[in-house]
């Protein structure tokens, strides 16, 4: 489908080793003078490629109108993409899907450099994939997993003390605080999380995330992290939580951090989605991706 007047064209694609992955490629209507990274938008959980409230559709089109080619596609077993054959666990399967998507875009001549975009689990997949592929020059992480901090617990408890229902939940031994206390006790005596679960309070998980962030910033990968604060679901509660959770990571100017204090986790408000699009467009438009990509290519020739 073409919408040349609005500055983009759209094309449905089937790709991957077994042509089982389905996506929509949105491209600028005209060739840009400057080569910009291709943007790849990843699923959130079981939500298919349109995203919550169709936010990925509008974001992809606006990015394309500003000069980026954009692929939004479904992971294996989600939306229109068939389940993947084999024995890969869900995370490994998603990482393989990302690799196949980027390689396919490379075959189309769009594989110089990439920016990965994801919300929640999609952000976590983007974060874990990033260090493995030098073509990834930027990550847009919307509410990625962040370990709780002392300040987080203080905020979390304080907000809930204002609600009588939360007192009843706490008295019954339920809720986020009790769950974390139980998990910390289990880790203290067993040195491993409960079978079948991975816990962000596990020092091993925290260490793995720290190593990923260090690898990315050391390589020069640019990070845009957007955190929401309007939800009571207990993901994070303040702007600096990422920095305080990983004090040994030298983020410096590699990180642009935004806090949408009044937005819920899925950007239900139309005004918050508009704000998000502006933040992403401003970031992609001002980061020196082209210069960095040229520098990387020169080091490998």
CORGIBEL-V597797 format. One record per residue. N is the residue number from 1. RES is the residue in three letters. SS is DSSP state (h for helix, s for strand, l for the rest). PSI is psi in degrees with one decimal (999 if undefined). Layout:
n:N res:RES ss:SS psi:PSI
n:N res:RES ss:SS psi:PSI
This chain:
n:1 res:UNK ss:l psi:137.1
n:2 res:UNK ss:s psi:137.9
n:3 res:UNK ss:s psi:67.1
n:4 res:UNK ss:h psi:-34.6
n:5 res:UNK ss:h psi:-32.3
n:6 res:UNK ss:h psi:2.2
n:7 res:UNK ss:l psi:20.6
n:8 res:UNK ss:s psi:161.1
n:9 res:UNK ss:s psi:153.7
n:10 res:UNK ss:s psi:143.7
n:11 res:UNK ss:s psi:131.1
n:12 res:UNK ss:s psi:140.4
n:13 res:UNK ss:s psi:148.4
n:14 res:UNK ss:s psi:129.0
n:15 res:UNK ss:s psi:-173.8
n:16 res:UNK ss:l psi:168.7
n:17 res:UNK ss:l psi:-36.7
n:18 res:UNK ss:l psi:17.7
n:19 res:UNK ss:l psi:42.7
n:20 res:UNK ss:l psi:-10.4
n:21 res:UNK ss:s psi:137.9
n:22 res:UNK ss:s psi:134.9
n:23 res:UNK ss:s psi:175.1
n:24 res:UNK ss:s psi:122.2
n:25 res:UNK ss:s psi:121.7
n:26 res:UNK ss:s psi:127.2
n:27 res:UNK ss:s psi:152.0
n:28 res:UNK ss:s psi:144.3
n:29 res:UNK ss:l psi:-25.5
n:30 res:UNK ss:l psi:154.7
n:31 res:UNK ss:l psi:134.2
n:32 res:UNK ss:l psi:149.0
n:33 res:UNK ss:l psi:-40.3
n:34 res:UNK ss:l psi:134.5
n:35 res:UNK ss:l psi:119.2
n:36 res:UNK ss:l psi:153.9
n:37 res:UNK ss:l psi:146.4
n:38 res:UNK ss:s psi:135.9
n:39 res:UNK ss:s psi:133.6
n:40 res:UNK ss:s psi:121.5
n:41 res:UNK ss:s psi:128.8
n:42 res:UNK ss:l psi:151.6
n:43 res:UNK ss:l psi:152.8
n:44 res:UNK ss:s psi:110.1
n:45 res:UNK ss:l psi:-126.6
n:46 res:UNK ss:l psi:5.9
n:47 res:UNK ss:s psi:125.6
n:48 res:UNK ss:l psi:-171.6
n:49 res:UNK ss:l psi:-10.0
n:50 res:UNK ss:l psi:-24.3
n:51 res:UNK ss:l psi:169.2
n:52 res:UNK ss:h psi:131.5
n:53 res:UNK ss:h psi:29.1
n:54 res:UNK ss:h psi:26.1
n:55 res:UNK ss:h psi:-30.0
n:56 res:UNK ss:h psi:-28.3
n:57 res:UNK ss:h psi:-51.7
n:58 res:UNK ss:h psi:-36.9
n:59 res:UNK ss:h psi:-44.7
n:60 res:UNK ss:h psi:-42.8
n:61 res:UNK ss:h psi:-40.2
n:62 res:UNK ss:h psi:-36.6
n:63 res:UNK ss:h psi:-40.6
n:64 res:UNK ss:h psi:-41.5
n:65 res:UNK ss:h psi:-25.0
n:66 res:UNK ss:l psi:-1.5
n:67 res:UNK ss:l psi:2.8
n:68 res:UNK ss:l psi:137.9
n:69 res:UNK ss:l psi:140.3
n:70 res:UNK ss:s psi:128.7
n:71 res:UNK ss:s psi:125.1
n:72 res:UNK ss:s psi:122.5
n:73 res:UNK ss:s psi:165.1
n:74 res:UNK ss:l psi:131.8
n:75 res:UNK ss:l psi:161.5
n:76 res:UNK ss:l psi:131.6
n:77 res:UNK ss:l psi:3.9
n:78 res:UNK ss:l psi:142.5
n:79 res:UNK ss:l psi:-125.1
n:80 res:UNK ss:l psi:-3.7
n:81 res:UNK ss:l psi:133.3
n:82 res:UNK ss:l psi:156.1
n:83 res:UNK ss:l psi:148.7
n:84 res:UNK ss:l psi:133.4
n:85 res:UNK ss:l psi:152.2
n:86 res:UNK ss:l psi:-167.2
n:87 res:UNK ss:l psi:17.9
n:88 res:UNK ss:l psi:140.1
n:89 res:UNK ss:l psi:165.5
n:90 res:UNK ss:h psi:-42.9
n:91 res:UNK ss:h psi:-45.2
n:92 res:UNK ss:h psi:-37.2
n:93 res:UNK ss:h psi:-42.6
n:94 res:UNK ss:h psi:-41.5
n:95 res:UNK ss:h psi:-39.0
n:96 res:UNK ss:h psi:-38.0
n:97 res:UNK ss:h psi:-43.1
n:98 res:UNK ss:h psi:-43.8
n:99 res:UNK ss:h psi:-44.7
n:100 res:UNK ss:h psi:-36.9
n:101 res:UNK ss:h psi:-45.9
n:102 res:UNK ss:h psi:-39.2
n:103 res:UNK ss:h psi:-37.3
n:104 res:UNK ss:h psi:-43.7
n:105 res:UNK ss:h psi:-34.7
n:106 res:UNK ss:h psi:-39.9
n:107 res:UNK ss:h psi:-26.6
n:108 res:UNK ss:l psi:-0.6
n:109 res:UNK ss:l psi:17.1
n:110 res:UNK ss:l psi:21.6
n:111 res:UNK ss:l psi:25.8
n:112 res:UNK ss:l psi:-59.0
n:113 res:UNK ss:l psi:158.9
n:114 res:UNK ss:s psi:152.0
n:115 res:UNK ss:s psi:127.2
n:116 res:UNK ss:s psi:137.3
n:117 res:UNK ss:s psi:132.9
n:118 res:UNK ss:s psi:150.4
n:119 res:UNK ss:s psi:133.5
n:120 res:UNK ss:l psi:-115.9
n:121 res:UNK ss:h psi:-32.8
n:122 res:UNK ss:h psi:-37.3
n:123 res:UNK ss:h psi:-40.0
n:124 res:UNK ss:h psi:-38.9
n:125 res:UNK ss:h psi:-44.5
n:126 res:UNK ss:h psi:-42.6
n:127 res:UNK ss:h psi:-42.7
n:128 res:UNK ss:h psi:-31.4
n:129 res:UNK ss:h psi:-36.1
n:130 res:UNK ss:h psi:-51.1
n:131 res:UNK ss:l psi:-18.1
n:132 res:UNK ss:l psi:-8.5
n:133 res:UNK ss:l psi:111.9
n:134 res:UNK ss:l psi:-12.5
n:135 res:UNK ss:l psi:-17.9
n:136 res:UNK ss:s psi:109.5
n:137 res:UNK ss:s psi:-9.3
n:138 res:UNK ss:s psi:149.4
n:139 res:UNK ss:s psi:133.4
n:140 res:UNK ss:s psi:108.6
n:141 res:UNK ss:s psi:112.1
n:142 res:UNK ss:s psi:113.2
n:143 res:UNK ss:l psi:56.6
n:144 res:UNK ss:l psi:166.5
n:145 res:UNK ss:l psi:128.2
n:146 res:UNK ss:l psi:128.0
n:147 res:UNK ss:l psi:146.4
n:148 res:UNK ss:l psi:149.8
n:149 res:UNK ss:l psi:172.6
n:150 res:UNK ss:h psi:-43.3
n:151 res:UNK ss:h psi:-35.6
n:152 res:UNK ss:h psi:-49.0
n:153 res:UNK ss:h psi:-37.8
n:154 res:UNK ss:h psi:-43.4
n:155 res:UNK ss:h psi:-43.8
n:156 res:UNK ss:h psi:-47.4
n:157 res:UNK ss:h psi:-43.3
n:158 res:UNK ss:h psi:-40.9
n:159 res:UNK ss:h psi:-35.6
n:160 res:UNK ss:h psi:-24.4
n:161 res:UNK ss:l psi:-16.4
n:162 res:UNK ss:l psi:-4.4
n:163 res:UNK ss:l psi:123.3
n:164 res:UNK ss:h psi:-33.8
n:165 res:UNK ss:h psi:-34.3
n:166 res:UNK ss:h psi:-35.0
n:167 res:UNK ss:h psi:-42.8
n:168 res:UNK ss:h psi:-41.1
n:169 res:UNK ss:h psi:-44.7
n:170 res:UNK ss:h psi:-41.6
n:171 res:UNK ss:h psi:-28.5
n:172 res:UNK ss:l psi:2.6
n:173 res:UNK ss:l psi:32.5
n:174 res:UNK ss:l psi:169.2
n:175 res:UNK ss:l psi:173.6
n:176 res:UNK ss:h psi:-44.6
n:177 res:UNK ss:h psi:-46.5
n:178 res:UNK ss:h psi:-43.0
n:179 res:UNK ss:h psi:-44.0
n:180 res:UNK ss:h psi:-38.2
n:181 res:UNK ss:h psi:-43.2
n:182 res:UNK ss:h psi:-42.7
n:183 res:UNK ss:h psi:-38.8
n:184 res:UNK ss:h psi:-39.9
n:185 res:UNK ss:h psi:-40.7
n:186 res:UNK ss:h psi:-43.3
n:187 res:UNK ss:h psi:-34.1
n:188 res:UNK ss:h psi:-37.9
n:189 res:UNK ss:h psi:-19.7
n:190 res:UNK ss:h psi:-17.9
n:191 res:UNK ss:l psi:19.9
n:192 res:UNK ss:l psi:152.1
n:193 res:UNK ss:l psi:166.5
n:194 res:UNK ss:l psi:141.0
n:195 res:UNK ss:l psi:133.9
n:196 res:UNK ss:l psi:0.5
n:197 res:UNK ss:l psi:148.3
n:198 res:UNK ss:l psi:129.9
n:199 res:UNK ss:l psi:132.4
n:200 res:UNK ss:l psi:-15.7
n:201 res:UNK ss:l psi:-7.6
n:202 res:UNK ss:l psi:123.7
n:203 res:UNK ss:h psi:-30.6
n:204 res:UNK ss:h psi:-42.6
n:205 res:UNK ss:h psi:-43.2
n:206 res:UNK ss:h psi:-42.8
n:207 res:UNK ss:h psi:-39.7
n:208 res:UNK ss:h psi:-44.0
n:209 res:UNK ss:h psi:-39.8
n:210 res:UNK ss:h psi:-41.8
n:211 res:UNK ss:h psi:-37.1
n:212 res:UNK ss:h psi:-48.3
n:213 res:UNK ss:h psi:-41.6
n:214 res:UNK ss:h psi:-42.9
n:215 res:UNK ss:h psi:-40.3
n:216 res:UNK ss:h psi:-49.0
n:217 res:UNK ss:h psi:-30.6
n:218 res:UNK ss:h psi:-35.7
n:219 res:UNK ss:h psi:-14.1
n:220 res:UNK ss:l psi:12.8
n:221 res:UNK ss:l psi:134.1
n:222 res:UNK ss:s psi:139.7
n:223 res:UNK ss:s psi:128.6
n:224 res:UNK ss:s psi:115.5
n:225 res:UNK ss:s psi:122.7
n:226 res:UNK ss:s psi:121.5
n:227 res:UNK ss:s psi:138.7
n:228 res:UNK ss:s psi:151.3
n:229 res:UNK ss:l psi:-0.5
n:230 res:UNK ss:l psi:-8.4
n:231 res:UNK ss:l psi:153.1
n:232 res:UNK ss:l psi:21.6
n:233 res:UNK ss:l psi:-7.5
n:234 res:UNK ss:l psi:33.2
n:235 res:UNK ss:l psi:-54.4
n:236 res:UNK ss:l psi:162.5
n:237 res:UNK ss:l psi:-3.3
n:238 res:UNK ss:l psi:160.8
n:239 res:UNK ss:l psi:-41.8
n:240 res:UNK ss:l psi:9.3
n:241 res:UNK ss:h psi:-38.1
n:242 res:UNK ss:h psi:-43.9
n:243 res:UNK ss:h psi:-40.1
n:244 res:UNK ss:h psi:-26.3
n:245 res:UNK ss:h psi:-29.1
n:246 res:UNK ss:l psi:69.0
n:247 res:UNK ss:l psi:-16.8
n:248 res:UNK ss:l psi:0.4
n:249 res:UNK ss:l psi:121.0
n:250 res:UNK ss:l psi:73.0
n:251 res:UNK ss:l psi:-48.0
n:252 res:UNK ss:h psi:-131.5
n:253 res:UNK ss:h psi:4.3
n:254 res:UNK ss:h psi:-19.3
n:255 res:UNK ss:s psi:130.5
n:256 res:UNK ss:s psi:122.6
n:257 res:UNK ss:s psi:125.8
n:258 res:UNK ss:s psi:143.2
n:259 res:UNK ss:s psi:114.0
n:260 res:UNK ss:s psi:85.9
n:261 res:UNK ss:l psi:-32.7
n:262 res:UNK ss:l psi:5.0
n:263 res:UNK ss:l psi:142.0
n:264 res:UNK ss:l psi:177.2
n:265 res:UNK ss:l psi:-29.2
n:266 res:UNK ss:l psi:13.5
n:267 res:UNK ss:l psi:51.5
n:268 res:UNK ss:l psi:-37.7
n:269 res:UNK ss:l psi:130.2
n:270 res:UNK ss:h psi:-36.4
n:271 res:UNK ss:h psi:-35.6
n:272 res:UNK ss:h psi:-35.2
n:273 res:UNK ss:h psi:-38.5
n:274 res:UNK ss:h psi:-41.6
n:275 res:UNK ss:h psi:-42.6
n:276 res:UNK ss:h psi:-45.5
n:277 res:UNK ss:h psi:-41.2
n:278 res:UNK ss:h psi:-42.7
n:279 res:UNK ss:h psi:-45.9
n:280 res:UNK ss:h psi:-44.4
n:281 res:UNK ss:h psi:-41.3
n:282 res:UNK ss:h psi:-42.4
n:283 res:UNK ss:h psi:-48.4
n:284 res:UNK ss:h psi:-27.6
n:285 res:UNK ss:h psi:-17.5
n:286 res:UNK ss:h psi:-17.9
n:287 res:UNK ss:l psi:140.7
n:288 res:UNK ss:l psi:55.4
n:289 res:UNK ss:h psi:-38.8
n:290 res:UNK ss:h psi:-45.0
n:291 res:UNK ss:h psi:-40.8
n:292 res:UNK ss:h psi:-38.6
n:293 res:UNK ss:h psi:-40.5
n:294 res:UNK ss:h psi:-42.2
n:295 res:UNK ss:h psi:-40.9
n:296 res:UNK ss:h psi:-41.4
n:297 res:UNK ss:h psi:-39.1
n:298 res:UNK ss:h psi:-31.0
n:299 res:UNK ss:h psi:-18.1
n:300 res:UNK ss:l psi:14.2
n:301 res:UNK ss:l psi:999
